[in-house]
Amino acid sequence: MVKYVESDLGQSASTREDQAALTGKYTFWKPETPGTYYYRTLPPVESMVNPNTGKAAFYWGVPLHFGIAPGRKTTVFCPRRASKGEMPCAVCDLWLPYVKKDSTYTAEEKAVAKSFLPNWRNYMNILLLDPKTGEPVREEDGSIKVRVFGPGTDIIDKTLAALEELAEDLGEDRPNAKNLTDPKIGRVVRLKRTGVGRDNTEYEVSLKKVLDLTPFTEWWEDNLAELPEINPAKTSEEIQALLAGSSTAPITDAFEKKAVSAPTAATKPADAFADDEAVEAIEAEFTVVEEAGNAFGDDEDDSPTATPAKASKTSKPTNEKLRALLDG
């Protein structure tokens, strides 16, 4: 049985400051379209405990390079960022000369190189929630599935801010003030996505009511993903092979797969995640003013099934373009 531990806000913030997917083994999810989503963050697994502090963050942060192989969306762990510069990285070795302050490369060359900077992906085990029932989403066979969510630092920062606000509002001595993942007293996270395209998408994060997950323990306790084994480190030789386009390894970025959409309500029942008074101030800061609409008071066109706005035409530099610059 996979053991879970208590998450620590201080460790979560520290991991954010310090900051490889296994195809087919886990179910990955992301908010694919604009809309409002609700989920419950599950406890961190034992392998996520920081050996120096003995505590765990509610997420597992991994620095990644995206799209490095010619013509592919291959994702590679960055050993240099993970080790704070102590370990070399073949990908970084390519672009670092271009982005240094004293480099003489053109603005275009620098922009292309910067697109290959490593970015943090932060994995969490979650249960998606049904806004009609206020309970975990059930599959067609009635089962409940653990999903792996891997947002960037923006959502993590906003979640940390919401937790800090809640602790200030409730008082540090309240056991559920900072414990996002406690099975019994952890809170629901409301995630609202607006916009489409890399440069036009924004997220709002807020905390809702406490949701006891102990009635559903049989579905998640033995099915938590071992998050540290996602996006494992590769040897320098493996990374060099990917850059040369000679690797036959499968694409390892699970988030390039089609994501599962959040459920939508056909009716308008009472809001299962209605705020209690203690968190109203936090909601006001992190969400827009809500009008009458669906079960959560959002406008009808805020549903994930609504027709998204036209995507931005801003082009992202390609690996082939970088290669041409390097070879030119």
C-alpha positions, 0 to 999 in steps of 0.5 A: 500500500502506498503511504501518504504523509502530511503536506507542509506549506513551508516545504511547498513554498521552498520547493517552488523556489528551488524547483519524464512522463510514464506513458500509460501508467497514470491518467494525466489531466489538464484544463483543456478548454476555458471554464471552471474546474474543481478538484481535491488535491490528494496527500503527497506520497512518501517518496516526495518527502524532502530528506533534509527537512523530513517534510513534503510539498503538495506537489512534485516540481520537475524542471523540463526542456520542451520540444528539443528533438527535431520535429517532435515534442519530446520532453527532457528533465534538466539536470542543471536547473535541478542541481542549481547549476552543479550538473551539466545539461546538453540542452542548456549547453546549446542555448546558454551562449545565446542568452548571456548578457555579453552575447553578440547574437541577434535578438531573433537568435536570443528569442529562439534560444530562450524558448528552450529554457527549462520550465517547472512542471509541478505534479499533483495527485488529484480527484476531479469533482462533480459540481452537481454532487460535490463528490469525486467524478465517477467513471461509467462503471462507477469507479473513481480515478486518481488523476495526475495534474502537472501545472506550471508555477503560476497555478502553484504560486496562486494556490500558495497565496490562497493558502496563506490568505486562508491561514491569516483569515482562520488563524494559524492554530486552525488545523485546516488553515494550511493543510490542503491535502489532509484526507478529512479536512483539506479544501476543494480547489476552484480553478478557472481558465480564461483565454486560449493559446500560450500567450493568452491563457490565464488562471484564477485559483481559489479555495472552497469548502472542506471536503472529506475524502475518507468515504472514498479512501478505497478509490485513491489510497492505493492508487496514488501515482509515484510522482517522483518517477515521472520525467526521470533524469536521462544520461548526457548521452541520451540527451545528446541522441535526442538533440541529434534526432537519433533516439527512438525513445517514445515521446514522454510528455503525457500532457501532449495527450488529449486531456479529460474534460471536466464534467458539466452540469445539465441542471442547476442544483445548489452549489455543492461547494458553496463557501463558508464565511471563513473563506469569502474574503479569499474568494473575493480576491481570487475570483471575478464577480459571479452572476447567476448561471450554472451551479457555481454562479458562473456565466453559462458560456464559462462552461468547459464545453463552450466554444473557445475564442480564436487561438492566438496566431503568435508563433513559437520558435521551433527546434528546426529554427534553432538548429538552423541558427546553430548550424548557420 
